């Protein structure tokens, strides 16, 4: 304490000022932590969306490479029978068609379905994949839908969805890839 012209001058901060300053700093730190959590979640969701798009694209390319199966009626096409939900358990095992294994087009299609379903189950929590003919990708409210209209000549569509953090069930498809030229 110093004396100046007979008056005492106090230097420093009061306890209330210190508490208010600590509260403001704590609020800033909490806000930054919340933003960091949102950024991490957004990055994870973006990575999962990219992985889902790659998986759908991979299946589409496999289907195009196995054109003999795609030229058959829909009820004889193993690709168009694919409606796998990872919650229901492991996909049906198919014969391996790697490398020099002799596989006919049907064996290859069943192997592709098994391989993609296995990749979905391993990488996507509560994942679901469906391949079908669908001309109307959105329902009446403009939301992606798992149902398919099955119209003859409609494009073949690969639909992939997964359970996001906090979801109780797999919601609407998050990736929908119409395969141009896939219709016979």
GUPADO-146985 format. One line per 2 residues: number of its first residue (from 1); their letters; for each residue x, z, y of N, C-alpha, C. Coordinates in steps of 0.2 Angstrom, whole numbers, plus 5000, padded with zeros to 4 digits. Example, Ala and Ser with C-alpha at 12.3 -4.5 7.8 and 13.67 -1.06 7.14 Angstrom:
! residues 2
1	as	5066 5039 4972 5062 5039 4978 5066 5039 4984 | 5064 5035 4989 5068 5036 4995 5064 5039 5000 .
//
This chain:
! residues 184
1	xx	5004 5000 4994 5000 5000 5000 5004 5000 5006 | 5002 4996 5011 5006 4995 5017 5002 4998 5023 .
3	xx	5005 5000 5028 5001 5003 5034 5003 4997 5039 | 4997 4996 5042 4998 4991 5048 4994 4994 5054 .
5	xx	4997 4995 5059 4993 4998 5065 4989 5004 5063 | 4991 5008 5059 4987 5014 5057 4982 5013 5052 .
7	xx	4981 5007 5049 4976 5006 5044 4979 5004 5037 | 4976 5006 5032 4978 5005 5025 4976 4998 5023 .
9	xx	4980 4994 5021 4978 4987 5018 4979 4987 5010 | 4974 4986 5006 4975 4986 4999 4976 4979 4997 .
11	xx	4981 4977 4993 4983 4971 4990 4981 4971 4983 | 4978 4965 4980 4977 4965 4973 4969 4963 4972 .
13	xx	4967 4963 4966 4960 4961 4964 4956 4967 4961 | 4950 4967 4962 4946 4972 4959 4944 4971 4952 .
15	xx	4942 4976 4948 4940 4975 4942 4935 4970 4941 | 4930 4969 4945 4924 4965 4945 4927 4957 4946 .
17	xx	4931 4956 4950 4934 4950 4951 4938 4947 4945 | 4942 4952 4942 4945 4950 4936 4941 4948 4930 .
19	xx	4935 4952 4929 4930 4951 4924 4927 4944 4925 | 4925 4943 4931 4922 4936 4933 4927 4931 4931 .
21	xx	4933 4931 4933 4938 4926 4932 4939 4925 4924 | 4939 4930 4921 4939 4930 4913 4933 4927 4910 .
23	xx	4927 4928 4913 4921 4925 4910 4921 4918 4912 | 4923 4916 4917 4924 4908 4919 4929 4905 4915 .
25	xx	4934 4908 4913 4939 4905 4909 4937 4904 4902 | 4933 4910 4899 4931 4910 4893 4925 4904 4892 .
27	xx	4921 4904 4897 4916 4898 4897 4919 4891 4896 | 4924 4890 4900 4928 4884 4900 4931 4883 4893 .
29	xx	4934 4888 4890 4937 4887 4883 4931 4886 4878 | 4926 4889 4879 4920 4888 4874 4917 4881 4875 .
31	xx	4917 4878 4881 4914 4872 4882 4919 4867 4879 | 4926 4868 4880 4931 4863 4877 4931 4863 4870 .
33	xx	4930 4869 4867 4929 4869 4859 4923 4866 4857 | 4917 4866 4860 4911 4863 4858 4912 4855 4859 .
35	xx	4915 4853 4864 4917 4846 4865 4921 4843 4859 | 4926 4847 4858 4931 4845 4852 4927 4845 4846 .
37	xx	4923 4849 4844 4919 4849 4838 4914 4842 4838 | 4911 4841 4844 4907 4835 4844 4912 4828 4843 .
39	xx	4918 4828 4846 4922 4823 4845 4924 4822 4838 | 4926 4827 4834 4928 4827 4827 4922 4824 4823 .
41	xx	4916 4827 4825 4910 4824 4821 4909 4817 4822 | 4909 4815 4828 4908 4808 4830 4914 4803 4827 .
43	xx	4920 4806 4826 4925 4802 4823 4924 4802 4816 | 4921 4807 4813 4920 4807 4805 4914 4802 4804 .
45	xx	4909 4802 4808 4903 4798 4807 4905 4791 4808 | 4909 4789 4813 4912 4782 4814 4916 4780 4808 .
47	xx	4920 4784 4805 4924 4782 4800 4919 4781 4793 | 4914 4785 4793 4910 4784 4787 4906 4778 4788 .
49	xx	4904 4776 4794 4900 4770 4795 4904 4764 4794 | 4911 4764 4796 4915 4759 4794 4916 4758 4787 .
51	xx	4917 4764 4783 4918 4764 4776 4911 4761 4772 | 4906 4763 4775 4899 4760 4772 4899 4753 4773 .
53	xx	4901 4750 4779 4901 4743 4781 4905 4739 4776 | 4911 4742 4775 4916 4739 4770 4913 4739 4763 .
55	xx	4910 4744 4761 4907 4744 4754 4902 4739 4754 | 4897 4739 4759 4892 4734 4758 4895 4726 4758 .
57	xx	4900 4726 4763 4903 4719 4763 4907 4717 4756 | 4910 4722 4753 4913 4721 4747 4908 4719 4741 .
59	xx	4902 4722 4741 4897 4721 4736 4895 4714 4738 | 4894 4712 4744 4891 4705 4746 4896 4700 4744 .
61	xx	4903 4701 4745 4908 4696 4742 4908 4696 4735 | 4907 4701 4731 4907 4701 4724 4901 4697 4722 .
63	xx	4895 4698 4725 4889 4694 4723 4890 4687 4725 | 4893 4685 4730 4894 4678 4732 4899 4675 4726 .
65	xx	4904 4679 4724 4908 4676 4719 4905 4675 4713 | 4900 4679 4711 4896 4678 4705 4890 4674 4706 .
67	xx	4890 4668 4708 4884 4664 4710 4880 4663 4705 | 4882 4662 4698 4878 4661 4693 4872 4666 4692 .
69	xx	4874 4672 4693 4869 4678 4693 4864 4677 4699 | 4866 4676 4705 4862 4675 4710 4857 4669 4710 .
71	xx	4859 4664 4706 4854 4659 4705 4848 4660 4701 | 4848 4665 4697 4843 4667 4692 4837 4670 4696 .
73	xx	4831 4671 4692 4826 4674 4695 4827 4681 4697 | 4824 4684 4702 4826 4691 4704 4826 4696 4699 .
75	xx	4821 4696 4694 4820 4701 4689 4826 4700 4684 | 4830 4695 4684 4835 4694 4679 4842 4695 4682 .
77	xx	4842 4697 4689 4848 4698 4693 4850 4705 4693 | 4855 4707 4690 4857 4714 4690 4859 4717 4697 .
79	xx	4861 4713 4701 4862 4715 4708 4856 4717 4712 | 4851 4713 4711 4844 4715 4714 4841 4721 4711 .
81	xx	4843 4723 4705 4840 4729 4702 4844 4736 4704 | 4849 4735 4709 4853 4740 4711 4849 4745 4716 .
83	xx	4847 4751 4714 4844 4756 4718 4847 4762 4716 | 4853 4764 4718 4856 4770 4716 4856 4776 4721 .
85	xx	4854 4781 4719 4855 4787 4723 4860 4792 4720 | 4865 4794 4724 4870 4798 4721 4868 4805 4719 .
87	xx	4862 4807 4722 4860 4814 4721 4857 4814 4713 | 4855 4808 4711 4852 4808 4704 4857 4809 4699 .
89	xx	4863 4808 4700 4869 4809 4695 4873 4803 4695 | 4877 4803 4690 4882 4797 4689 4879 4791 4687 .
91	xx	4882 4785 4690 4879 4778 4688 4880 4777 4681 | 4876 4772 4678 4876 4770 4672 4883 4766 4671 .
93	xx	4886 4768 4665 4893 4766 4664 4892 4758 4662 | 4897 4754 4664 4897 4747 4662 4904 4746 4659 .
95	xx	4904 4740 4655 4911 4738 4652 4915 4736 4658 | 4922 4738 4657 4927 4736 4662 4928 4728 4662 .
97	xx	4928 4726 4668 4930 4719 4669 4936 4718 4674 | 4941 4722 4673 4947 4721 4677 4952 4716 4673 .
99	xx	4956 4713 4677 4961 4709 4675 4959 4703 4670 | 4962 4704 4665 4961 4698 4660 4956 4700 4655 .
101	xx	4951 4705 4656 4946 4706 4652 4941 4700 4652 | 4939 4698 4646 4934 4693 4646 4927 4696 4647 .
103	xx	4924 4694 4653 4917 4696 4655 4913 4690 4657 | 4907 4690 4654 4902 4684 4656 4899 4686 4663 .
105	xx	4896 4682 4667 4893 4684 4673 4889 4690 4673 | 4885 4691 4668 4881 4697 4668 4885 4704 4667 .
107	xx	4890 4703 4663 4894 4709 4662 4898 4710 4669 | 4900 4705 4672 4903 4706 4679 4899 4709 4684 .
109	xx	4892 4707 4684 4887 4710 4689 4886 4717 4687 | 4885 4719 4681 4884 4726 4679 4890 4730 4681 .
111	xx	4896 4727 4680 4903 4731 4682 4903 4732 4689 | 4901 4726 4693 4901 4727 4701 4896 4732 4703 .
113	xx	4890 4733 4700 4885 4738 4702 4888 4745 4700 | 4891 4745 4694 4894 4752 4692 4900 4754 4697 .
115	xx	4904 4749 4699 4910 4751 4703 4908 4753 4710 | 4903 4749 4713 4901 4751 4720 4897 4757 4720 .
117	xx	4893 4758 4714 4889 4765 4714 4894 4771 4713 | 4899 4770 4710 4904 4775 4709 4908 4776 4715 .
119	xx	4910 4771 4719 4913 4772 4725 4908 4775 4730 | 4902 4774 4730 4897 4777 4735 4897 4784 4733 .
121	xx	4896 4786 4727 4895 4793 4725 4902 4797 4727 | 4907 4794 4726 4914 4798 4728 4915 4799 4735 .
123	xx	4912 4794 4739 4914 4794 4747 4908 4796 4751 | 4902 4796 4749 4897 4797 4753 4892 4803 4751 .
125	xx	4892 4809 4754 4888 4814 4752 4880 4812 4752 | 4877 4813 4746 4870 4811 4746 4869 4804 4747 .
127	xx	4874 4799 4745 4873 4792 4746 4868 4789 4742 | 4866 4783 4745 4861 4779 4742 4863 4772 4744 .
129	xx	4862 4767 4739 4863 4760 4740 4857 4756 4736 | 4855 4751 4740 4849 4747 4737 4851 4740 4739 .
131	xx	4850 4735 4734 4850 4728 4735 4844 4725 4734 | 4841 4721 4738 4834 4718 4737 4833 4713 4742 .
133	xx	4828 4709 4741 4826 4704 4746 4821 4707 4751 | 4823 4706 4757 4819 4709 4763 4820 4705 4769 .
135	xx	4814 4702 4771 4814 4698 4777 4813 4703 4783 | 4810 4709 4782 4808 4713 4788 4813 4719 4787 .
137	xx	4819 4719 4791 4823 4725 4790 4821 4731 4793 | 4816 4731 4797 4814 4737 4801 4807 4738 4799 .
139	xx	4805 4745 4799 4798 4746 4798 4794 4745 4805 | 4787 4746 4805 4783 4745 4810 4785 4749 4817 .
141	xx	4789 4754 4816 4791 4758 4822 4798 4756 4824 | 4801 4751 4821 4808 4749 4823 4813 4752 4820 .
143	xx	4812 4756 4814 4817 4760 4811 4819 4757 4805 | 4825 4757 4803 4828 4754 4796 4824 4758 4791 .
145	xx	4822 4754 4785 4818 4757 4780 4821 4755 4773 | 4820 4759 4768 4823 4758 4761 4818 4753 4758 .
147	xx	4812 4752 4760 4807 4748 4756 4809 4741 4758 | 4808 4736 4753 4809 4729 4753 4803 4725 4752 .
149	xx	4802 4720 4756 4796 4716 4755 4796 4711 4749 | 4802 4710 4746 4803 4706 4740 4801 4699 4740 .
151	xx	4800 4696 4746 4797 4689 4747 4802 4684 4744 | 4799 4679 4741 4803 4674 4738 4806 4670 4744 .
153	xx	4813 4669 4744 4816 4666 4749 4819 4670 4755 | 4817 4677 4754 4819 4682 4759 4827 4683 4758 .
155	xx	4831 4684 4763 4838 4686 4762 4839 4692 4757 | 4844 4692 4754 4846 4697 4750 4850 4702 4755 .
157	xx	4848 4708 4754 4850 4713 4759 4854 4719 4755 | 4860 4721 4757 4863 4727 4755 4861 4733 4760 .
159	xx	4858 4738 4757 4857 4744 4762 4860 4750 4759 | 4864 4753 4763 4868 4759 4762 4866 4765 4767 .
161	xx	4865 4771 4764 4864 4777 4768 4867 4783 4765 | 4867 4788 4769 4870 4794 4766 4867 4800 4770 .
163	xx	4868 4806 4768 4866 4812 4771 4871 4814 4776 | 4869 4814 4782 4873 4817 4788 4873 4824 4788 .
165	xx	4878 4827 4791 4879 4834 4791 4873 4837 4794 | 4870 4842 4790 4864 4846 4792 4857 4843 4789 .
167	xx	4858 4836 4787 4852 4833 4784 4850 4836 4777 | 4844 4837 4776 4842 4839 4769 4841 4833 4764 .
169	xx	4840 4827 4766 4839 4822 4762 4842 4816 4765 | 4844 4810 4761 4846 4804 4764 4841 4801 4768 .
171	xx	4842 4800 4774 4838 4797 4779 4837 4790 4778 | 4836 4786 4784 4835 4779 4784 4842 4776 4783 .
173	xx	4842 4770 4780 4849 4767 4779 4853 4766 4785 | 4859 4767 4785 4864 4767 4791 4867 4761 4791 .
175	xx	4868 4757 4785 4871 4751 4785 4866 4746 4782 | 4865 4740 4785 4860 4735 4782 4864 4728 4783 .
177	xx	4866 4725 4777 4870 4719 4778 4866 4714 4775 | 4862 4709 4779 4859 4703 4776 4864 4698 4774 .
179	xx	4864 4696 4768 4869 4691 4765 4866 4684 4766 | 4869 4681 4772 4867 4674 4773 4869 4669 4768 .
181	xx	4864 4665 4766 4865 4660 4761 4865 4663 4754 | 4863 4669 4753 4863 4672 4746 4856 4670 4743 .
183	xx	4851 4667 4746 4845 4665 4743 4846 4659 4739 | 4844 4658 4733 4845 4652 4730 4841 4646 4733 .
//
